[in-house]
Amino acid sequence: MARQHTTISIETPARQEFFDVTEQLQAFVAASDVRDGIAVAYSAHTSCCVILQEESEDVTYFGTQALLQDTLNVLAKIAPPTRNEGQYLHPGPIHIRNAAELRDEHPSWGLNTDGHIVSSILGRSETVPIVDGALLLGEFGRVYFGDLDAVRARTRTVHLLVVGG
């Protein structure tokens, strides 16, 4: 059974945003020569997600797919955007101190609790069957990586894995 892994890097802005990684995943599957198996898109970042969703031709002024923005709007009712310290229990004073001392992070970077909560709800990976060398995404399905941490621009990594024969 064949196994292949690669990563893609995505530059993300200082706002919650989604990125369509479908074409990269399709290209990786095609290059793998796997005819039947599974493809996995995964993020190890704890304030990010990977989801399957329909492509929405309409976009916001920032270029966010309308359906994905709707998803963020609904989830903001469950986990309101973090605006100030003390809004959530996390991050507490120990976390903020350790982030500053061990990782040279600014305290405001800890105002991302909503991103962690939403990431836990949406999940950090998707598995897509590969049949006859193609991803089974349906007519409108796309694979999106979402950075839900709105406090700073970053470089994020998405792991792609193909397993099969």
N, C-alpha and C positions, 0 to 999 in steps of 0.2 A: 504494500500500500504506500502510495506516494504522499509525502508531506512537504509543503513549502511554506515559508514565512517571509514576510517583508513588512516594512513600515512605510508610512507616508507622513510627512510633516505638514502641518497646517498653521499658518500665521493667523491668529485670531485677534479681533479687536477687543476693546474694553467695554463690551456689552454682550449680552446673551445672543448667540448667533449659531446658525446651522450651516453646514457645508455638505454639498452633495458629493459623496465619494463613490457613487455607483460605477462611473466609468473606470476609475482606478481599480475597483474590485473586479469588474468584468475583464479588464486587460490582464490582471494578475491571473485570473482563472484561465483565460485563453493561453497565456504563456506557460501555464503549468502542465498542459496536456492532460489534465484530469478530465475524464469523460463523465464519471458518476461519483459523487461524493458530497462534501459540504464545503462551504466557504464561510469563514467567520471574520467579522469586523469587530474589533475590541478596543476599548480605551482603558488604560490603567489609571487615568486621571480621575480623581474622585469627585470632581465637580463637572464632569463631562458625561455625555451619553452617546449611544449609537442606536438609531431607531429606523424602522421601515415605515415609510409613509408615501402617500400619493404625491406626485408633483403637482404643485399649484401654480399655474401660469402667472397668476397675479402676485405682485410683490409689494412690500412696504417701501417707503422712501429710502430705507437703508438697504433694500434689495433682499430682504427676508421673505421667503415664500409665505403667502398669506395663511395657508393652513398651519404652517409651523409657528407663525406669530400667534395665531388663534390658540394653539397648544400652549405656548408660553403664557398667554393672557389667562387662560383657564387655570393653569398651574400656579400662577401668581396669587390666585385667590386661596389656594391651599398653603402655599409658602410665600408670603409677601416678600418682595425684594428687600434685602437688608440695607437699611439706610443709616443706621447709627449703632454704636456699641451699646450692648445691653438689650437690644431688641430680641435676641435669642440668647440662650444659655451659652452656646458656642459662638465665637471662641471666648474662653475664659481667660483670666489674667495669666495663668501658667502657659497656656498655648501661645498667647501674644508675646510673652517674655521669651519663650523658647524660639519662636519664629524669628524674633529680632536678633537674639544672640547666636543662634545656630545656623540661620539661613539668611541673615541680613535683610529680613522682610520688614516693610513698613507696616505699622499696626492697621492702617486702613485696608490692607490687603486681606485681612481676616474677616472683612464684611462680605462674606460670600456664602453664608450658611444656607441661604435659599437655594443656591446652585447645588450644594451638596444634597439637600433634601430632594430637589427635583431630579437630580441624577439618579438617586436611589429609586425613585418612582419609575422613571423611564427605563433604566437599565443601562449597562455599559457595553453590551455586546448584542449582536444579532447573528444568527446562523441561517444561511440560505442554502437550500439543496442545489446541487449541480446535477443536471440530467442532460445527457448527450452533449456535454461540454458547455452548457449554458446555465446561467443563474435562473432559478424559478422565482421571479419577482412579480409575476402577473403583468397585466397590461399597463398599469400605471405605477407600479412599485418602484421606489428608489430607496437607497441606503444613505442615511444622513448621519454625520458626526455633528454633535452639538456641544459647544463650549458654553456652559451655563454660569461660569464665573465672570461676573461683570466688572471686576475691580481693576483689571489691567490687561493690556495686550500681552499675548504670549505666543510661543511656539509650542504647538501640541503635537502629539504622536498618536497615530492610529495604527494598530497592528492588524495585518491581514494574514489569514492562515487558510490554506487549502489542503484538504485531506481526501484521498480517494484513489480511484484507479482508472 
